[in-house]
C-alpha cells in the first residue's frame, strides 16, 4: 500500500486537472439524471396514475 501512495504523490497531479475531472464527473451525473432518471420517473408515475384510474373505474362496474 505504501508503494501505491508514493506513486500517486510522485505523479505530480495538478489541482487544475483534479478540478476539471471533478467538474466532468458532476456534469455526467447531472446529464444521467436528465437523460435517464427524470424521464423514467415521469413514465412510471404516469403509468401508476393511469393504472389507478383504470382500477377505480373497473371496480365500479
C-alpha positions as CSV (number, residue, x, y, z in Angstrom):
1,X,0.0,0.0,0.0
2,X,2.9,2.3,0.8
3,X,4.3,2.0,-2.8
4,X,0.9,3.0,-4.3
5,X,0.6,6.1,-2.2
6,X,4.2,7.1,-3.1
7,X,3.5,6.6,-6.8
8,X,0.4,8.8,-6.6
9,X,2.3,11.5,-4.8
10,X,5.2,11.3,-7.2
11,X,3.0,11.6,-10.2
12,X,2.6,15.3,-9.5
13,X,-1.1,15.8,-10.4
14,X,-2.1,19.4,-10.6
15,X,-5.1,20.9,-8.8
16,X,-6.4,22.1,-12.2
17,X,-6.6,18.5,-13.6
18,X,-8.3,17.3,-10.4
19,X,-10.8,20.1,-10.5
20,X,-11.6,19.5,-14.2
21,X,-12.1,15.9,-13.5
22,X,-14.5,16.6,-10.6
23,X,-16.5,19.0,-12.7
24,X,-16.7,16.5,-15.5
25,X,-17.9,13.8,-13.1
26,X,-20.6,16.1,-11.6
27,X,-21.6,17.1,-15.2
28,X,-22.1,13.4,-16.1
29,X,-24.2,12.8,-13.0
30,X,-26.4,15.7,-14.0
31,X,-26.6,14.5,-17.6
32,X,-27.6,11.0,-16.4
33,X,-30.3,12.4,-14.2
34,X,-31.7,14.5,-17.1
35,X,-31.5,11.7,-19.7
36,X,-32.4,8.7,-17.7
37,X,-33.8,9.2,-14.2
38,X,-36.2,12.0,-14.7
39,X,-37.9,10.6,-17.9
40,X,-38.1,7.1,-16.3
41,X,-39.6,8.5,-13.1
42,X,-42.1,10.6,-15.1
43,X,-43.1,7.5,-17.1
44,X,-43.5,5.3,-14.0
45,X,-45.6,8.0,-12.3
46,X,-47.8,8.3,-15.4
47,X,-48.3,4.5,-15.7
48,X,-49.1,4.3,-11.9
49,X,-51.7,7.1,-12.1
50,X,-53.2,5.6,-15.2
51,X,-53.4,2.1,-13.6
52,X,-55.1,3.7,-10.5
53,X,-57.7,5.3,-12.7
54,X,-58.3,2.1,-14.6
55,X,-58.7,0.1,-11.4
56,X,-61.1,2.6,-9.9
57,X,-63.3,2.7,-13.0
58,X,-63.3,-1.1,-13.3
59,X,-64.3,-1.5,-9.7
60,X,-67.5,0.5,-10.3
61,X,-68.8,-1.9,-13.0
